[in-house]
Amino acid sequence: MSSLVEVNGLTKYFPVQKSSLEAVLSRKREFVRAVDAISFAIERGGIFGLVGESGSGKTTTGRLLLRLIEPTSGEIRFHGDNIGEFSPQSLRQFRRRAQMIFQDPTAALSPRMRIGPAIKHGLDIHQVGSDPERKKETLRMFERVGLSPAEAFYDKYPHQLSGGQRQRVVIGRAMILEPEFVVADEPVAMVDVSIRAQILDLMLSLKKELGLTYAFITHDLATANYFCDRIAIMYLGKIVEVGPREDVFKSPRHPYTVALMSSIPVPDPKHKLQRLIPRGEIPSPINPPSGCRFHPRCLHAQAVCSQREPQLEEDALGHQVACFFPRV
């Protein structure tokens, strides 16, 4: 299967904001290393999961994939074309083919715009069909995302809907242009546990119907196991492990991945979890540790781990790990 999205050496540093006095006293500029030289590929028709703790760089990566923010360095290729070199016209065409589902539907929707026009807005911007045709397509999208009867929802405001209904609106807005590629940033984090499976099943049905490719961002390994077919584990701006979902869950190789897996609850009251909690706190992304960024918290770290940075090495099954002493 060919790659739809290819990422090579992607890096994003955010400058640290300082007061005027601090800027005078310290001329050295500091940066938050949100994403630091990561590379991966997303296969056409696949669901690629980016998994990690808060602050690992997942959301920044997702925004970079759609060029919502500009990278510090590196490149992102869509159908082989470098999106960083797109002209304004090419970027506008790219926007029709790549969309984002945001984590917080309340923040993503304007409180002053009714949800019908909010979903139709993409069709208006790209001037798809006549106005009656756009409204007809919008009503059809309401039905597709489970907001039925569509006419009863069209003129409502976001505050008149439940959290799950607002999330369906955000999904409908992303799908209205029938994109090829969708970045889903924690799409079920803000909804009740009781309807998370419904939202995920809706996204899977839309994937099948529209032939979508997903980049799925989550901190929840159980959700990634249910939804994704390939998973990348991020830690402090780096990808430390990536591979097919079954291999990563059955045979995690990086110590950080092993620690994450040990925290997944098991639906058996007699089962006792043996949690492998990393020692210490997550280091600052402004001054990350030398060598392997996980080594200050790793139970298996040795001298070389602080001296050299491990690179992703791939086995015959396509399972990659960046560790000098991976679990066998």
C-alpha positions as CSV (number, residue, x, y, z in Angstrom):
1,M,0.0,0.0,0.0
2,S,1.4,3.4,-1.0
3,S,1.9,6.3,1.4
4,L,-0.5,9.3,1.3
5,V,1.5,11.4,3.8
6,E,5.3,11.3,4.3
7,V,7.0,13.2,7.0
8,N,10.8,13.7,7.0
9,G,12.7,15.4,9.8
10,L,9.7,17.5,10.9
11,T,10.7,20.0,13.6
12,K,8.8,22.8,15.4
13,Y,10.4,25.0,18.0
14,F,8.3,27.7,19.7
15,P,10.2,30.8,21.1
16,V,9.9,31.3,24.9
17,Q,8.2,34.6,25.6
18,K,10.2,36.7,28.1
19,S,9.5,40.0,29.8
20,S,11.4,43.1,28.7
21,L,13.7,42.9,31.7
22,E,14.5,39.2,31.1
23,A,15.2,39.9,27.4
24,V,17.7,42.6,28.4
25,L,19.4,40.5,31.1
26,S,19.6,37.3,29.1
27,R,20.3,37.7,25.4
28,K,20.1,33.9,24.9
29,R,16.9,32.9,23.1
30,E,15.2,29.8,24.4
31,F,12.8,27.5,22.6
32,V,10.2,24.9,23.5
33,R,11.1,21.9,21.4
34,A,7.6,20.7,20.7
35,V,8.5,18.4,17.8
36,D,12.1,17.5,17.2
37,A,13.1,15.9,13.9
38,I,10.5,13.1,13.5
39,S,9.8,11.0,10.4
40,F,7.0,8.6,9.6
41,A,4.6,7.7,6.8
42,I,0.8,7.3,6.7
43,E,-0.5,4.7,4.3
44,R,-3.4,5.6,2.0
45,G,-6.6,4.3,3.6
46,G,-4.9,3.6,7.0
47,I,-5.5,4.9,10.5
48,F,-2.2,6.2,12.0
49,G,-2.3,6.8,15.7
50,L,-0.1,9.3,17.5
51,V,0.0,8.3,21.2
52,G,1.6,9.9,24.2
53,E,1.3,12.0,27.3
54,S,0.2,15.6,27.4
55,G,3.0,17.7,26.1
56,S,4.6,15.0,24.0
57,G,4.0,17.0,20.7
58,K,1.0,15.1,19.3
59,T,-1.3,18.1,18.7
60,T,1.5,20.2,17.3
61,T,2.4,17.4,14.9
62,G,-1.3,17.2,13.8
63,R,-1.4,20.9,13.1
64,L,1.8,20.7,11.2
65,L,0.4,18.0,9.0
66,L,-2.3,20.3,7.7
67,R,0.0,23.4,7.6
68,L,-2.1,25.2,10.2
69,I,1.3,26.2,11.7
70,E,4.6,26.4,9.9
71,P,7.4,24.0,10.7
72,T,10.8,25.2,11.9
73,S,12.4,22.6,9.5
74,G,11.6,19.3,7.8
75,E,9.1,18.5,5.1
76,I,5.6,17.0,4.8
77,R,4.6,15.4,1.5
78,F,1.0,14.8,0.4
79,H,0.7,12.6,-2.6
80,G,4.5,13.2,-3.0
81,D,4.1,17.0,-3.1
82,N,5.8,19.1,-0.4
83,I,3.0,21.1,1.2
84,G,5.5,23.7,2.5
85,E,6.1,24.8,-1.2
86,F,2.4,25.1,-2.0
87,S,1.3,28.4,-3.6
88,P,-1.8,30.1,-2.1
89,Q,-4.0,28.5,-4.8
90,S,-2.5,25.0,-4.3
91,L,-2.9,25.4,-0.5
92,R,-6.6,26.3,-1.0
93,Q,-7.0,23.1,-3.0
94,F,-5.2,21.1,-0.3
95,R,-7.7,22.5,2.3
96,R,-10.5,20.7,0.4
97,R,-8.6,17.4,0.6
98,A,-7.3,17.6,4.2
99,Q,-9.4,18.5,7.2
100,M,-9.2,18.5,11.0
101,I,-11.5,17.3,13.8
102,F,-10.7,19.4,16.8
103,Q,-10.6,18.2,20.4
104,D,-13.0,20.7,22.0
105,P,-16.1,21.2,20.0
106,T,-17.3,24.1,22.1
107,A,-14.1,26.0,21.3
108,A,-14.2,24.9,17.7
109,L,-17.7,26.2,17.0
110,S,-18.6,29.9,17.0
111,P,-21.3,30.5,19.6
112,R,-22.9,33.2,17.3
113,M,-23.2,30.8,14.3
114,R,-26.0,28.3,13.9
115,I,-24.8,24.8,13.3
116,G,-26.4,24.5,9.9
117,P,-24.4,27.4,8.4
118,A,-21.3,26.2,10.4
119,I,-21.3,22.9,8.6
120,K,-22.2,24.5,5.2
121,H,-19.4,27.1,5.6
122,G,-16.8,24.9,3.9
123,L,-19.0,24.5,0.8
124,D,-19.6,28.3,0.8
125,I,-15.9,29.0,1.0
126,H,-15.0,26.7,-1.9
127,Q,-18.2,27.6,-3.8
128,V,-19.3,24.1,-4.3
129,G,-22.6,24.1,-6.2
130,S,-25.5,26.5,-5.8
131,D,-26.8,27.7,-2.4
132,P,-29.8,25.3,-2.5
133,E,-27.5,22.4,-3.4
134,R,-25.2,23.4,-0.5
135,K,-28.1,23.4,2.0
136,K,-29.3,20.1,0.6
137,E,-25.8,18.6,1.0
138,T,-25.6,20.0,4.6
139,L,-28.9,18.4,5.6
140,R,-27.7,15.1,4.2
141,M,-24.5,15.4,6.3
142,F,-26.6,16.0,9.4
143,E,-28.2,12.6,8.7
144,R,-24.9,10.9,8.0
145,V,-23.4,12.0,11.4
146,G,-26.5,11.0,13.3
147,L,-28.2,14.4,13.9
148,S,-31.8,13.5,12.8
149,P,-34.2,14.9,11.8
150,A,-31.8,17.4,10.1
151,E,-34.3,20.2,9.9
152,A,-34.7,20.3,13.6
153,F,-31.0,20.8,14.2
154,Y,-30.2,23.1,11.3
155,D,-31.0,26.4,13.1
156,K,-29.8,25.5,16.5
157,Y,-26.9,27.2,18.2
158,P,-24.0,25.1,19.7
159,H,-25.1,25.8,23.3
160,Q,-28.4,24.1,22.6
161,L,-26.7,20.8,21.9
162,S,-25.2,18.2,24.1
163,G,-21.4,17.5,24.1
164,G,-21.8,14.5,21.9
165,Q,-24.0,16.3,19.4
166,R,-21.5,19.1,19.2
167,Q,-18.8,16.6,18.4
168,R,-20.9,15.2,15.6
169,V,-21.3,18.7,14.2
170,V,-17.5,19.2,14.2
171,I,-17.1,15.8,12.5
172,G,-19.8,16.8,9.9
173,R,-18.0,20.1,9.3
174,A,-14.8,18.2,8.6
175,M,-16.5,15.7,6.3
176,I,-18.7,18.1,4.3
177,L,-16.0,18.6,1.6
178,E,-15.4,14.8,1.4
179,P,-11.6,15.1,2.1
180,E,-9.1,12.3,1.6
181,F,-7.1,12.9,4.8
182,V,-8.4,13.9,8.3
183,V,-6.4,14.7,11.4
184,A,-8.6,13.8,14.4
185,D,-7.2,15.4,17.6
186,E,-8.6,13.6,20.6
187,P,-12.0,13.4,19.0
188,V,-13.6,11.6,22.0
189,A,-11.8,13.2,24.9
190,M,-14.5,15.8,25.6
191,V,-17.5,13.5,25.3
192,D,-19.1,11.1,27.9
193,V,-17.7,7.6,28.1
194,S,-21.1,6.2,27.3
195,I,-21.0,7.6,23.7
196,R,-17.3,7.4,22.9
197,A,-17.8,4.1,21.1
198,Q,-20.6,5.6,19.0
199,I,-18.4,8.5,17.9
200,L,-15.6,6.1,17.0
201,D,-17.9,3.8,15.1
202,L,-19.3,6.9,13.2
203,M,-15.8,7.8,12.2
204,L,-15.1,4.3,11.0
205,S,-18.3,4.2,8.9
206,L,-17.4,7.6,7.4
207,K,-13.9,6.2,6.6
208,K,-15.4,3.3,4.8
209,E,-18.0,5.5,3.0
210,L,-15.5,8.2,1.9
211,G,-12.3,6.3,1.6
212,L,-10.6,8.3,4.3
213,T,-7.1,8.2,5.7
214,Y,-6.9,9.2,9.4
215,A,-4.1,10.6,11.6
216,F,-5.6,9.9,15.1
217,I,-4.2,11.7,18.1
218,T,-4.9,10.3,21.5
219,H,-3.4,9.8,25.0
220,D,-5.7,6.8,25.5
221,L,-4.0,3.5,24.5
222,A,-7.3,1.5,24.8
223,T,-8.9,3.8,22.2
224,A,-5.9,3.6,20.0
225,N,-6.1,-0.2,20.2
226,Y,-9.7,-0.1,19.1
227,F,-9.4,2.4,16.4
228,C,-5.9,2.4,14.8
229,D,-4.1,0.0,12.6
230,R,-0.6,1.6,13.0
231,I,0.7,3.4,16.1
232,A,3.5,5.8,16.9
233,I,4.5,6.5,20.5
234,M,5.7,10.0,21.2
235,Y,7.7,11.2,24.2
236,L,8.9,14.8,24.6
237,G,8.8,15.7,20.9
238,K,10.3,12.4,19.7
239,I,8.9,9.2,18.2
240,V,10.3,6.4,20.3
241,E,8.4,3.5,18.8
242,V,6.2,2.9,15.8
243,G,4.7,-0.2,14.2
244,P,1.5,-2.2,13.5
245,R,-1.0,-2.0,16.3
246,E,-1.0,-5.7,17.0
247,D,2.8,-5.8,17.4
248,V,3.1,-2.7,19.5
249,F,0.4,-3.9,21.9
250,K,1.6,-7.6,22.1
251,S,5.3,-6.9,22.0
252,P,6.1,-3.3,23.2
253,R,9.9,-2.8,22.9
254,H,10.7,0.7,24.2
255,P,10.7,1.0,28.0
256,Y,8.3,4.0,27.8
257,T,5.8,2.0,25.7
258,V,6.1,-0.9,28.1
259,A,5.3,1.5,31.0
260,L,2.3,2.9,29.1
261,M,1.0,-0.5,28.4
262,S,1.2,-1.5,32.0
263,S,-1.4,1.1,32.9
264,I,-4.1,-0.1,30.6
265,P,-7.0,-1.4,32.8
266,V,-8.1,-5.0,32.3
267,P,-11.9,-5.8,32.6
268,D,-11.2,-8.5,35.2
269,P,-11.6,-7.7,39.0
270,K,-9.3,-10.5,39.9
271,H,-6.5,-9.2,37.6
272,K,-3.8,-7.2,39.4
273,L,-2.0,-4.6,37.4
274,Q,1.8,-4.5,37.6
275,R,2.3,-0.9,36.8
276,L,5.8,0.1,35.7
277,I,5.7,3.8,36.6
278,P,8.6,5.8,35.3
279,R,10.6,7.5,38.0
280,G,10.8,11.2,38.3
281,E,9.0,13.9,36.3
282,I,8.8,14.7,32.6
283,P,11.8,16.9,31.8
284,S,11.3,20.4,30.4
285,P,11.0,20.6,26.6
286,I,13.0,23.8,26.8
287,N,16.1,21.9,28.0
288,P,15.5,18.3,27.1
289,P,18.0,15.7,28.3
290,S,21.0,14.7,26.2
291,G,21.0,11.4,24.4
292,C,17.7,9.5,24.8
293,R,15.1,11.8,26.2
294,F,13.6,9.1,28.3
295,H,16.9,8.0,30.0
296,P,16.5,10.0,33.3
297,R,13.3,8.1,34.0
298,C,14.2,4.7,32.5
299,L,14.8,1.8,34.7
300,H,17.2,0.2,32.2
301,A,19.3,3.2,31.3
302,Q,23.0,2.9,30.9
303,A,25.8,5.4,30.2
304,V,25.4,5.3,26.5
305,C,21.8,6.4,26.8
306,S,22.8,9.9,28.1
307,Q,25.6,10.2,25.6
308,R,24.1,9.3,22.2
309,E,20.6,9.7,20.8
310,P,19.1,6.3,19.6
311,Q,17.7,6.3,16.1
312,L,14.6,4.4,15.0
313,E,15.6,0.9,13.8
314,E,13.2,-1.3,11.9
315,D,12.8,-5.1,12.1
316,A,11.4,-7.4,9.4
317,L,7.8,-6.8,10.5
318,G,8.0,-3.0,10.1
319,H,8.3,-2.5,13.9
320,Q,10.6,0.4,14.7
321,V,12.1,1.4,18.1
322,A,14.6,4.0,19.2
323,C,16.3,2.4,22.1
324,F,19.8,0.9,22.8
325,F,18.4,-1.8,25.0
326,P,14.9,-2.6,23.7
327,R,12.8,-5.3,25.2
328,V,13.1,-8.5,23.3
